[in-house]
Amino acid sequence: MNAFAGIGPRVFVAALICLGLAVTPSRAETLRVAAGGVPPSLGNPYTATALPATELWLAIFDGLTRLDWRGGPRPGLALSWANPTPLTWRFTLRDNLTFHNGKAMTAESVAKVFSFLLSEDAASFLVARELTNIIRVVAIDPQTIQFSLRTPDAILPKRLSLVMVVDLDSWKERGIDEFTISPLGSGPYRLVDWGAGNTAARLVAFADSWRAPKGYDELEYRVVGNKTSRLQALYGGQVDIATGLSEDDVRDVEANGYAPYVTATTQIKSIALPNVRDGDHPLKDYRVRQALNYAVDKQAIADVILGGWVDIASQGAVSGISGFNPDLKPYPYDPDKARRLLEEAGYSDDIDLEIEFVATLTPLDPVLFQKVAQDLNSVGVRTSVRQIPFSDYLRKYVPNQWGNVDAFGLFWNSATFQDAIRPFEYFSCFRVNPFFCDEDVTADIRAVQTMADPAERETRMQAIMAKFHALAPAIWITNSAYVNATRRGISNFRMGPSGIVFEELKPAPKG
C-alpha cells in the first residue's frame, strides 16, 4: 500500500521535508532529478562501466565515441576514425574542445589519459581492464590520436566509449581523492558540489561543451533511495524526473498525470548455469541446463510480473545487436519435456539448486526469481533463491569467484558495446576462474576477436550464438527495461545505454 495515500497536500509536503527533500519553488531552468544514488567513487569515472554510475558521469565527461541502442559507435570527442592497418586505429578530434576549467583539450590531453589507464597506477580500475589489448596511445598531431594494438580489434571504437576523458593534469596535481570531489571533464554540465553527505549533487551548464545543454541551466541530482519516495517526490512537485522505477509503476504514473518512459534495453536477464565444477554436478550436463530452460514459464514473467513491457529471450542478445541469430527460437515452456530431459540425464528427482541474485534494474527482480524457483520446483528441482547485497555480488563478479552457489543471476550484457562479444567472452574459457567453459566455442570466439571483415564476423558471431543456444549456459528469461517518469511539459526525453541524455531535455515554454 502507498504510504502516502489519503493524506492531505500540506501533510504530504511535511512528509517530504522529513525525507530530506526540501520544498523549493520550481525553476524552469533547473532540472531536478530523484535518483537511487550517486556513483560510489563520485567523480572517478574509471571504476564502473554501467548504470547507475554512468548516468551522472555522462553529464560531466565525454568519451571519444558514444553508443546508442542497437547502433554502431557515434561521434563523441572524436568526429571520425579509421583502421589503416589491422593493428592501428586513428581518431580525429573535434575542433575547439575545452575542459571545464577553460583549458584546451588536444590529442595530447587525450593520449595522456589512455597512457595513464595503461599504467600500473590504474591497474585496479575496472575500465583499465577493458584496454589490455592496447600497447600504446600517442598524439601524432594536435587533433589525431593513434592506438597501437597487440591483436586486431574490430570493435575498438565501441570499446572506447567506456573511457571518459578527464583533465589528467588536474588529476595528478590535486590527487585522486580531491579530483573525485571536484572533477574536471568537458561534458555539458560542470559539477559544483555533491551536497551534504554526497546526496544532492549540483551541476551547472557548461556553454563551451560541444553538446551544450539545450534547455536547463542547472541540474540537481538528489539521492532518494526508496522507489516509492522518488515517485511521491515527483507527484509532490519536488522533482521533475524520478528514475529507477518498475514496470508496475507505469499505470500509476499515467493515472497521476505524469509521463512514464519505458526504455527496452539490450541486456538479457538470465541465470548463469556454471559447468566448471568439482565432482559430479548436474549442471555439467547440457541436458540438465536445457531442462531448466524448458521448465521456466518466461511468457508469464514477461506478461504478468513485468507488465508486458519486455519480450521473452530466445538467446543472449536482442534483434539489432551484432551476434543476434534470427533463426533461434526461445525455449518454450514445456514442463513435461523438462522432466524427460532430467530423467534422461539421470536426475529425475535428485537436484538441489541454490540461486543467488541481486536486484539491479528493478525492484521486481525478487518476484521474478521466486517465480523461477516455483517453476523449477514443479519439475522436481528443489530450488531456493537468495538475494544478496550489490557489494557482495560485486566482490564475486570482479574476480569471477562465485563460491559454492549453484547458479546466479547475471545479465547477458550487450549494452556495454551493443555487441554480443562481451557476454560471449564472459561465458567462456577466456575468463580467469571461468564458471562456464566450452573449448570449441572458445576457439570460435578467439577467431572472431580478430576478424576485421564485418560480414564474415557477423556470420561467425551468429554461429557462436547457435552453439550457445544448444549448450544452454544460462536460463535466458527476458530483455530488461529502464522505467523513468517526468512531469508533463518536459520534452526530448531519451534514455541511452549510459543513462538519461540530460543535455537534450527542454522545459515547457514559459507563459
N, C-alpha and C positions, 0 to 999 in steps of 0.2 A: 504494500500500500504506500502511496506517496505520502511522505512525512509532512508535507506542507499543505495537503488537501484540506479544504474547508476553513482555512484561516484568512482573516481579512488582510487587505493590502498593507496597512500600517504594521501589523504584527509580522507579516511576511518580510517587509523591509528590515525590521528589527532582527529577525532571524538571520537574514543575510549578513548584517553587521556582525552578529555573533560568530558567523562562519569566517569572518575576516574579509568579507567583500564590502569594502567601503562604498557607500552610496554617493556617487558623484554625478553631476549633470552630464548628459550625453553631449559630446562634441563631435560634429560631423567629421572633423579632420583627424580624430583619434579612433583607431580600431582597437577594441577591447576583446581579448580572447581568453576564454576559460579553458585551460588545458590540464592534463593529468600531472604534468611536471615539466621541469626544465632539464636539459642534458646534465647527467650526473657530473660530468667533467667540465661543466659550464662552457667556457669559450675555447676549449681544446677540441677541434673538430676531427681528431685522428683516433678517437677511442671507440667509435661506433660507425656502422655503415648503413643503418636503417632507422626508421621511425621507432620511438618518438623523438630521438635526439636530433635527427637530421632536419626536422621541420624548422626549428629556430636557427640552426646553422645556415640553412638555405637563405635566410633573410640577411645574415651577416656576411657570409662568404660567397665566393664564386669558385667553380671548377673550370677546367679547360673546356669541358663538354657538359651537356645536360642530357637527361633521359626523360622520355615520356612513355606512357603506357603503350606497349606493343610497337614502339617506334625505335628507329635507329638513333644514334647519337646526334644531338643538335648542337649548334654553336653555343659556346659559353664565352669564356675569356678568349678562346681561340675561334676565329671565324672559319678556318679551313685547316685541313690536314692531308697528308699524303704518305704513301708507303713506298718510297723509291726503291728500296731493296727489302728482301724478306726480313732482315734484322734491323731495319732502320725506319723510324717514323719521324715526320716533321710536322710541327704545329705552328701556324701563323696567328699571332695575337691581333686583337682589335687595336685600333688607334686610340691614343689618349686615355689609357686606363689609369685609374687613380685609387690609392688606398684611402681609408677614412681619415688619415692624418694629413692628407694632401700630397703625400709622396707619390711620384710616378711609379707605376708598375711596368717593368720591362721584362724582356725574355730572361735577363739575368736574374731578376727578382724571383721569377717562377722556377728557374733552374735550381736556384739555391734551396727552395722548398723541397724539391724532389731529391736533391743530393742529401739534404738532412734526413729525409724519410728513408733513404737507403743506408744511412749510417747506423752504427751500433747505438747511438744515443736515442734512436727512435725505434729500436727493435721490438720494444714491448707494445707498441701501438698497433691496434687491430688493422688500421688502414695500411700501415707499412707492410704487413704480411701479404697484401694484395699486389705488391710491387716487386716481388723477389725475382721475377724474370728480367727485370731491367738492370743492365750493367752500369750505365751512366746516362746523365742528362746534362746537356750543355746548350748554352745560347750561342748560335752561330751568327746572329746579327741582332740588333735591338728588338726585333719582333718575331724572330724564329727560334724555336726550341727543337733540339734533336734528341731523340731517345734511341739508345743502342740496346738491343735485346740479346739474351742468350739463345732463345729459340723464337721462331715466328709466332706472332700473336694476332690473329685476325680480329679480335675484339678489343684491342688496346684502347681505341677511342671511347668505347663504352666503359672500360675498366677505369679510365682516368676521371670519369665523372665523380668517383668517390673521393677524390683528393681536393679538399678545399684549400685555396691559396691564402696563406697568412702573410703579414709583413714579418718576415723571418728576422730582420734586423731588430725590430722591436721585441720579438720573442726572446732573442738572445741577450739583448741589453737589459731587459727587465726580469728575465727568468720566467719559467713556465707558470709558476703559481700566480705571479702578478699579471701575466698576459691573459690567463684564463678569466681573471676578474674583469679585465678591460681589454677585450680582444680587438684587433685591427684587421679588417678584411677590406673588401671592395664592393660588398653586396648592397642592395637597395636600402638597407637600414643600418644605422650605427648604434651599437649598444651604449646606453647611458649608465645604467646600473642594473643589478639583479634584484633589487628590492630587499627588504628585511628578510633575513633567513633564506635568501635566494628563491623567493616565492612570488615575485611580481616584477619580472624583467620589463624594463622600459627602453624603447628604441626610438630613434628619430630618423626621418627620411634623409638619405644621402643623395643630394641632387646631382652629383657628378658620377653616379653609378650609370653604367651602360644600360641597366634596367631600372632606372629611377622609378619610384612609386607613382602610379597614375592617379591615386585618389586620397591617400591617407598620409598625413604629415608625421603621425606618431603611431607606434604600435605598443600596446600594453598587453603583456603575456602573463596572465595570472594563473598561479597554480591552485587548482581546486580539485583535490584528489578524488572526491566522490562523484560518480557519474550523475547521480540524481541532483546533487548540489550544483553541478555545472548546468544542467537543464534549468533548474529553478533560477539560477543567476541570469540565464538568457530570458526566461519568462518575466523576471522582475525588472528587466531593463538595465541590469548591472554590467552586462557584457553584450557584445554584438555577435559573437560566434562561440558556440560550445562544441568542443572536439571530443573524439573518443567515445562516441555514443554506440548504441547497439541497434541491430535491425529492428528489434521490437519497440524502439522509440519513435520510429518514423511516423506512425499514425498519430501518436500523441503530439508530436511536433506540429504536424499539419493541423490537428484539431485546435491547437492553441494559436494558430495564425502565423506560424513561423515557417521558414523554408528548410526542409531537410535535403541533404545531398548524400546520396549513396554512391560510392565510387568502387566499382568492381576492380579488384587487383589481379595481378598475375602471379600471386602466391597461392599455392595449393596447401590446404590444411591436410596434414597426414599424420599417421602414427608410424614411426620407424620400427621396422621388424629386423633386428640385428641377426646376422647369420654367423658372425665371428664369435664363437663360444667355446668354452672348455667343456669337454664331455659331450654327452648325447642330449642336446636341447631340441625341442620340437621345432623351433624357428629356423633351424638349419635345413629343414626340408621345405622346398619350394611349394609342395602341395599343401602344407600347413599354412604357409603365408597366403597362398591363393584362397584357401578355405576361409581365412579371416576376412578377406575382401568380399567374398560371396555372402558372408554372414551379416554384414552391416547394412541396414536399410538407409542408404545415403540420401535417397529421394525424400524420405521423411525428415531427415535432418535439414535438408535444404529448404523444404517447403514449410515445415511446422516450426522447427526451432529457429531457423534463420530467415523466416518470413518470405521465402521465395525470391530473395534478392541475390542469390548466388546460384551457381549451377553445379551439379554433381561432376566429379572429376573422372575423366577417362584415363588419365595418365598424370605425369608430374609436370605438366605445363598446360597453358591455355592457348586457344587459337590466336595466331598473330605473333607468337613467340618462336624464335628460331629453335628448332628441335621438336615442335609440336607435330605429332603424326596424326593426320586426319583420318587415317584408316582404323585407328584404335577406338574401341568402344568401352564404356565403363563396365566394370564387373557388375553384373545385375544382382539384385537382391534375390538370393536363392539359398535359403537355409538348408534345404534337402541336399543340394549339391555340396554345400559346405560340410555337412555331416559325412557324405560319401567320401570326400577327399580326406577328411580326418581319419576315417576308418581305413582307407587305402594306405595312408601313411603310418598306420598302427597307433593312432592316438584318438580313438573314438571317444574315450572318456578319461583321459589321463593328462590333461594340460591345465596348469595353473599359470595365469598370466597377470603380472603386475605392471601397470602402465603409469608413468609419471607424466605430468604436463604442467605447463604454466599458462595462465590466462593472459594472452598477449593483446590481440586486436580488439577483443570484445568480451564483456562480462558473461556472454552466453556460452563461452567455452566449457565451463564446468557442466552445464546441462548437456552439451554435445558429447562430452566424454562419458557421462553417465549413460546416455543413450547407447553409445558404442558398447559399454560394459554389459548393458542389458541384452543387446543383440547377441553378443558373444556368449554370454551365459546360456542363452536359449539354445545354442547348438552344442552345449556341453563343455565349453571352455570357461573354466572358473576364473572370472576376471575381476580384478579390483583396480580402481583408479585413484590416484593421489595427486592433488595439486601441490606444487612446491613454489616457493618464492622465486622471483626472477633472478635474484642474486645467486641462489643455489643452482638454478638452471644454467646461468652464465658460467659458473665455475666448472660445470660439466661440459658445456658446449665448446668453450675455447680450446681446452686441451683434448677434446673428444674422449673424455673419460666418463662413462655413464654408470660405472659401478655395476652392481648386481641386478639392477632393474631389468625386467624382460623386454619392455618396449617403452617408447617415449614419444610425446608429441613433438613434431618437427616439420616446419614448412619445407616443401619443395619450392625454394625461393628463387624464382627467375626475375624478381623485381629488381634485384641489385644491378643486373646488367641487361634486363629484358632479353635474356638469352638462357637457354636451359643448361649451358655448360657448367654453371655454378652448382646446381643440385646434382648434376652428373658426377662432378668431381667429389662432392661431399659423400655420395653413396657409392664410393669406390675404394679400391685398394690404395689410392694415392694418399689418403689421409694418414697422418700419424695416429696410431692406435685406431685403425679403421673399425667401425662397427658392422659395416657391410662390405663384403669383398667378393667379386667375381672376376677372375683373371681375364676371361675372354672379353668382357665388357670393358675392363680397364685398358686392355690393349687397343680397343676401338677408340676410347676416349683419348688415349695418348696420341693416336694418329690424327684425330680431328683437331687437337690442340694446335697443331702446326699447319693446318690447311689454310691456304690463302684464297683459293677459289671459292666464292660464296655458294655457287650452285653445288659443287662437289661436297662442300662442308655441310650444306643443308640436307643432302641425301643421306650422308653418313650420320648426322645428328638424328634424323628420323628413324634410321635403322637401330641406333642405340636405344632410342625410346621404346621401340618394339621389343627389344631384348629385355629391357627393364620391366615392361608390362608383363612379360611371361615369368620373370623371376619374382615379381611382387615383393620388392624390398620394403614396401610400406603399404598401409591401408590408405589409399587415396580417398579423400572424403569430398570436399568441395573447394572451389576457389574461395577467397576471403573478400571482405568488403570493408571499407572505411565509411563510417557514418558520422557526419557533422551536421550542424544546424546553424542557421543565421537568422537575424532579424530581417523582416521584409525591407526591401529597398537597397540591399547590397547587391551589386551586380558583378559579373565576370568571375564568379567563384569557380576555382579549379583546384583540384587535388591531384598533385603529381606523385610519382613514386617516393619522393623525399619529403612530401608534406604539402601544406597549403601554399599556393603561389601568392603571397601577400601583396606583392607589388602590383599585381593586376587588378586588385579589388577596387571598386568605386562605390562611394556612398550615393544615396538618392540625392538628386539636385535640391538645393535649398529653396525654400519658398514654395 
